[in-house]
């Protein structure tokens, strides 16, 4: 996600995505033209208050995500970063909490938002008219954020709260299935309701439905991968290339073997990775050693498959070499994981 780092707090990088600057301008405009109590139209200092409210809204979103993050760290889950973007914010964890810990982590965000709403509700009775006007709007916005996030549907906090609660009585897969189906049902209702009353509800419903469906797929995949190691899913029949192969020779080799990327091996040692995209448009006489990636991420055969899956998601890499005692023994690609998912779907349908 293209973003710029603002600062670091409690060991967590805080970043803003470039899309945030667009939504800030839109929010200023919305606050400026909306009638009270959801905007400042006709109020003294309307433009200034609209700017402050827009910036403050994302500070509230940051505090919401910080709440999630601090409780996650309390349970021993490493939080890499918080990213603020056009749809709000997200805390990026190395791995997701499960069970009652997930419930505690997920409920913290809405609690933070409700706390902010309570503070500004009290301030809305201030004798200072400007502060009272600002607070009257700001407490409503934070209350809406909290209530919306408590809808029991993925990818909202409420879906994770529901799954965390259900985990007391059911397996992780069953808890996810129930929470996902609940979310889908809510999304369908919102979608139909929105068609007649407000199309924004329909757009949100699509977002919720897709999120619930994706969460269910991801959980099923993680459940299956949890029993496997890298050695169980890697391709051991390797096609490798030499760093002294030319681009022309490489293209001919790739056309025959029909892969998009290859480990580069010299004297039996892995020295780089090269893909079709790396050589596209390059002169045919250039050697691969001048184009290959030397910054390698590798795993060993005993690395849990779930960890490999997480690394691919975080880095965006399409393939990860598997090495043992410095020797290349296999490679895992996103295609391998997709095939596992397809096999799982077939086996699941066959059991139904």
C-alpha positions as CSV (number, residue, x, y, z in Angstrom):
1,X,0.0,0.0,0.0
2,X,1.6,3.3,-1.2
3,X,2.0,5.3,2.0
4,X,4.2,7.8,3.8
5,X,5.4,7.3,7.4
6,X,4.4,10.0,9.8
7,X,5.8,8.9,13.2
8,X,6.3,5.9,15.5
9,X,4.4,5.2,18.7
10,X,4.8,2.3,21.1
11,X,7.0,0.7,18.5
12,X,4.3,0.9,15.8
13,X,4.9,2.8,12.5
14,X,2.0,5.2,11.7
15,X,1.5,5.8,8.0
16,X,-0.9,7.6,5.8
17,X,-1.9,6.4,2.3
18,X,-1.9,9.0,-0.4
19,X,-5.7,8.5,-0.9
20,X,-6.2,10.1,2.6
21,X,-5.4,13.6,1.2
22,X,-8.3,13.2,-1.3
23,X,-10.8,12.1,1.3
24,X,-9.8,14.9,3.6
25,X,-10.8,17.4,0.9
26,X,-14.1,15.7,0.3
27,X,-14.8,15.6,4.0
28,X,-14.1,19.3,4.4
29,X,-16.6,20.0,1.6
30,X,-19.2,17.6,3.1
31,X,-19.0,19.2,6.6
32,X,-19.1,22.6,5.0
33,X,-22.4,22.1,3.0
34,X,-24.2,19.8,5.5
35,X,-26.8,21.3,7.8
36,X,-26.3,21.1,11.6
37,X,-26.0,18.6,13.4
38,X,-24.0,16.8,10.8
39,X,-22.3,19.8,9.2
40,X,-21.5,23.4,9.9
41,X,-23.5,25.1,7.1
42,X,-24.5,28.6,8.3
43,X,-22.4,28.3,11.4
44,X,-19.8,30.9,12.4
45,X,-16.3,29.8,11.2
46,X,-17.9,27.0,9.1
47,X,-14.9,26.5,6.9
48,X,-12.4,26.5,9.7
49,X,-14.5,24.0,11.7
50,X,-14.9,21.8,8.7
51,X,-11.2,21.6,8.2
52,X,-10.6,20.8,12.0
53,X,-13.4,18.2,12.0
54,X,-12.0,16.4,8.9
55,X,-8.5,16.2,10.5
56,X,-10.0,15.3,13.9
57,X,-12.0,12.5,12.3
58,X,-8.8,10.7,11.2
59,X,-7.2,11.3,14.5
60,X,-10.2,9.5,16.0
61,X,-9.7,6.7,13.5
62,X,-6.1,6.5,14.4
63,X,-7.0,6.2,18.1
64,X,-9.5,3.5,17.2
65,X,-6.8,1.5,15.5
66,X,-4.3,2.3,18.2
67,X,-6.7,0.7,20.7
68,X,-6.7,-2.5,18.7
69,X,-3.0,-2.4,18.4
70,X,-2.2,-1.9,22.1
71,X,-4.4,-4.7,23.2
72,X,-2.9,-6.9,20.5
73,X,0.6,-6.2,21.8
74,X,-0.6,-6.9,25.3
75,X,-1.5,-10.4,24.1
76,X,1.9,-10.8,22.5
77,X,0.9,-10.1,18.9
78,X,3.4,-7.9,17.0
79,X,1.8,-4.9,15.3
80,X,3.9,-3.7,12.3
81,X,2.0,-0.5,11.4
82,X,-1.1,1.5,11.4
83,X,-2.2,2.8,8.0
84,X,-4.8,5.6,7.5
85,X,-6.4,5.6,4.1
86,X,-9.5,6.5,2.2
87,X,-11.8,4.0,3.9
88,X,-10.5,4.7,7.4
89,X,-7.7,2.8,9.0
90,X,-6.1,-0.6,9.5
91,X,-3.7,-2.0,12.0
92,X,-1.4,-4.5,10.3
93,X,-0.6,-7.5,12.6
94,X,1.9,-10.2,11.9
95,X,-0.7,-12.7,12.8
96,X,-4.4,-12.4,13.8
97,X,-5.5,-13.2,17.4
98,X,-8.1,-16.0,17.8
99,X,-10.6,-17.0,20.4
100,X,-11.4,-14.7,23.3
101,X,-8.3,-12.7,22.6
102,X,-9.8,-11.8,19.2
103,X,-13.0,-10.6,21.0
104,X,-11.0,-8.4,23.3
105,X,-8.8,-6.9,20.6
106,X,-11.8,-6.3,18.3
107,X,-14.1,-4.7,20.9
108,X,-11.4,-2.2,21.9
109,X,-11.7,-0.1,18.8
110,X,-15.5,0.6,19.1
111,X,-15.0,1.2,22.9
112,X,-12.4,3.9,22.1
113,X,-14.7,5.5,19.6
114,X,-17.6,5.5,22.1
115,X,-15.3,7.0,24.7
116,X,-14.4,9.9,22.3
117,X,-18.1,10.3,21.6
118,X,-18.9,10.5,25.3
119,X,-16.2,13.2,25.9
120,X,-17.5,15.4,23.1
121,X,-21.1,14.8,24.1
122,X,-20.3,16.5,27.4
123,X,-18.4,19.3,25.6
124,X,-21.4,19.9,23.4
125,X,-23.0,21.6,26.5
126,X,-20.1,24.1,26.7
127,X,-20.9,27.8,27.1
128,X,-18.4,28.4,24.2
129,X,-20.7,28.3,21.2
130,X,-18.0,27.3,18.7
131,X,-16.8,24.4,20.9
132,X,-20.4,23.4,21.5
133,X,-21.2,23.4,17.8
134,X,-18.0,21.4,17.0
135,X,-18.6,18.9,19.8
136,X,-22.3,18.3,18.9
137,X,-21.2,17.1,15.5
138,X,-18.1,15.3,16.5
139,X,-19.7,13.2,19.1
140,X,-22.3,12.0,16.6
141,X,-19.6,11.1,14.0
142,X,-17.7,9.0,16.6
143,X,-20.9,7.3,17.8
144,X,-21.7,6.3,14.2
145,X,-18.2,4.9,13.7
146,X,-18.5,2.8,16.9
147,X,-22.0,1.5,16.0
148,X,-21.2,0.8,12.4
149,X,-18.1,-1.1,13.4
150,X,-20.2,-3.2,15.8
151,X,-22.3,-4.7,13.0
152,X,-21.6,-8.4,13.3
153,X,-20.1,-8.9,9.9
154,X,-16.6,-9.2,8.5
155,X,-14.4,-7.3,7.9
156,X,-15.9,-5.0,10.6
157,X,-14.9,-5.3,14.3
158,X,-18.4,-6.7,15.1
159,X,-17.7,-9.8,12.9
160,X,-14.5,-10.5,14.8
161,X,-16.2,-9.9,18.1
162,X,-18.9,-12.4,17.1
163,X,-16.3,-15.0,16.0
164,X,-14.4,-14.5,19.3
165,X,-17.5,-15.1,21.3
166,X,-18.5,-18.2,19.3
167,X,-15.0,-19.6,19.7
168,X,-16.0,-20.5,23.3
169,X,-18.5,-23.0,21.9
170,X,-17.3,-24.0,18.4
171,X,-14.1,-24.8,16.5
172,X,-12.4,-21.9,14.7
173,X,-13.7,-23.0,11.3
174,X,-17.3,-23.3,12.6
175,X,-17.1,-20.0,14.4
176,X,-15.9,-18.3,11.2
177,X,-18.6,-20.0,9.1
178,X,-21.4,-18.8,11.4
179,X,-20.0,-15.3,11.7
180,X,-19.5,-15.1,7.9
181,X,-23.0,-16.3,7.1
182,X,-24.4,-13.8,9.6
183,X,-22.5,-11.1,7.9
184,X,-23.7,-12.2,4.5
185,X,-27.3,-12.2,5.6
186,X,-26.9,-8.7,7.1
187,X,-25.3,-7.5,3.9
188,X,-28.1,-8.9,1.7
189,X,-30.7,-7.1,3.9
190,X,-28.7,-3.9,3.8
191,X,-28.3,-4.2,0.0
192,X,-32.0,-4.7,-0.7
193,X,-33.0,-2.0,1.8
194,X,-30.5,0.4,0.2
195,X,-31.9,0.0,-3.3
196,X,-35.1,1.6,-2.1
197,X,-33.8,4.1,0.5
198,X,-30.1,4.9,0.1
199,X,-27.6,3.6,-2.4
200,X,-24.8,4.2,0.0
201,X,-26.2,1.3,2.1
202,X,-26.0,-1.0,-1.0
203,X,-22.4,0.0,-1.6
204,X,-21.6,-0.8,2.0
205,X,-23.5,-4.1,1.8
206,X,-21.4,-5.2,-1.2
207,X,-18.2,-4.3,0.8
208,X,-19.5,-6.3,3.8
209,X,-20.6,-9.3,1.7
210,X,-17.2,-9.6,-0.1
211,X,-15.4,-9.1,3.2
212,X,-17.3,-11.9,4.9
213,X,-16.8,-14.3,1.9
214,X,-13.1,-13.5,1.8
215,X,-12.6,-14.0,5.6
216,X,-14.3,-17.4,5.3
217,X,-12.0,-18.5,2.5
218,X,-8.9,-17.2,4.3
219,X,-9.8,-19.1,7.5
220,X,-10.4,-22.3,5.6
221,X,-7.0,-22.0,3.9
222,X,-5.2,-21.2,7.1
223,X,-6.9,-24.1,8.8
224,X,-5.7,-26.5,6.1
225,X,-2.2,-25.0,6.0
226,X,-1.9,-25.2,9.8
227,X,-1.2,-29.0,9.4
228,X,1.4,-28.5,6.7
229,X,5.1,-27.5,6.4
230,X,6.9,-25.9,3.5
231,X,8.2,-29.3,2.4
232,X,4.6,-30.5,2.0
233,X,3.7,-27.8,-0.5
234,X,6.9,-26.9,-2.3
235,X,7.8,-27.9,-5.8
236,X,11.0,-30.0,-5.6
237,X,11.4,-30.5,-9.4
238,X,13.2,-27.2,-9.9
239,X,13.9,-25.3,-13.1
240,X,16.9,-23.0,-12.4
241,X,19.0,-20.7,-14.5
242,X,22.6,-19.5,-14.5
243,X,23.5,-15.8,-13.7
244,X,25.5,-15.9,-17.0
245,X,22.6,-16.7,-19.2
246,X,21.6,-13.9,-21.5
247,X,18.2,-12.3,-21.7
248,X,17.6,-13.9,-25.1
249,X,18.6,-17.4,-23.8
250,X,16.4,-16.9,-20.8
251,X,13.3,-15.9,-22.8
252,X,13.8,-19.0,-25.0
253,X,14.2,-21.2,-21.8
254,X,11.1,-19.6,-20.2
255,X,9.0,-20.2,-23.3
256,X,9.9,-23.9,-23.1
257,X,9.4,-24.4,-19.4
258,X,6.4,-22.1,-19.1
259,X,7.2,-20.5,-15.7
260,X,7.2,-16.8,-14.8
261,X,10.1,-16.8,-12.4
262,X,13.2,-18.9,-11.7
263,X,15.9,-19.3,-9.0
264,X,19.3,-18.2,-10.2
265,X,22.0,-20.8,-9.1
266,X,25.7,-20.6,-9.4
267,X,27.9,-23.5,-8.3
268,X,25.0,-25.1,-6.5
269,X,24.3,-21.9,-4.5
270,X,21.2,-19.8,-4.8
271,X,22.4,-16.3,-5.7
272,X,19.2,-14.6,-6.9
273,X,15.7,-14.7,-8.4
274,X,14.7,-13.6,-11.9
275,X,11.2,-13.2,-13.5
276,X,9.8,-12.5,-16.9
277,X,9.0,-9.0,-15.7
278,X,12.6,-8.3,-14.8
279,X,13.8,-8.9,-18.4
280,X,10.8,-7.5,-20.3
281,X,12.1,-4.9,-22.8
282,X,15.8,-5.5,-22.0
283,X,18.4,-6.1,-24.7
284,X,18.8,-9.8,-25.5
285,X,22.6,-9.7,-24.8
286,X,22.4,-8.5,-21.1
287,X,23.3,-11.2,-18.5
288,X,20.8,-12.2,-15.9
289,X,23.3,-11.4,-13.1
290,X,22.8,-7.7,-14.0
291,X,19.0,-7.9,-13.7
292,X,18.2,-10.5,-11.1
293,X,17.1,-9.7,-7.6
294,X,19.7,-10.4,-4.9
295,X,17.6,-9.4,-1.9
296,X,16.3,-12.9,-1.3
297,X,13.6,-14.1,1.2
298,X,13.9,-17.8,1.9
299,X,12.3,-20.4,4.2
300,X,13.4,-23.8,5.3
301,X,11.5,-27.1,4.7
302,X,10.2,-27.1,8.3
303,X,8.7,-23.6,8.1
304,X,5.0,-23.8,8.8
305,X,3.0,-23.3,5.6
306,X,0.9,-20.7,7.3
307,X,4.0,-18.6,7.8
308,X,4.9,-18.9,4.1
309,X,1.4,-17.8,3.2
310,X,1.7,-14.8,5.6
311,X,5.1,-13.8,4.1
312,X,3.7,-13.9,0.6
313,X,0.8,-11.7,1.6
314,X,3.0,-9.2,3.4
315,X,5.7,-8.9,0.8
316,X,3.7,-9.4,-2.4
317,X,6.2,-12.0,-3.6
318,X,4.9,-14.5,-6.1
319,X,7.5,-17.2,-5.1
320,X,9.7,-18.0,-2.2
321,X,12.7,-20.4,-2.4
322,X,13.1,-23.2,0.1
323,X,16.7,-23.8,1.3
324,X,18.3,-26.3,3.6
325,X,21.9,-25.9,4.8
326,X,22.4,-23.3,2.1
327,X,21.2,-25.5,-0.7
328,X,18.1,-24.9,-2.8
329,X,15.7,-27.8,-2.3
330,X,12.4,-26.3,-3.6
331,X,10.2,-23.4,-4.3
332,X,6.7,-22.3,-3.3
333,X,4.6,-20.2,-5.5
334,X,1.2,-18.5,-5.2
335,X,0.0,-21.0,-7.8
336,X,0.8,-23.8,-5.3
337,X,-1.4,-22.1,-2.7
338,X,-4.2,-21.5,-5.2
339,X,-4.2,-25.2,-6.1
340,X,-4.4,-26.2,-2.5
341,X,-7.4,-23.9,-2.1
342,X,-9.1,-25.5,-5.2
343,X,-8.4,-29.0,-3.8
344,X,-9.9,-28.0,-0.5
345,X,-13.0,-26.6,-2.2
346,X,-13.5,-29.9,-4.1
347,X,-13.0,-32.0,-1.0
348,X,-15.4,-29.8,1.0
349,X,-18.1,-30.0,-1.6
350,X,-17.6,-33.8,-1.8
351,X,-18.2,-34.1,1.9
352,X,-21.4,-32.1,1.8
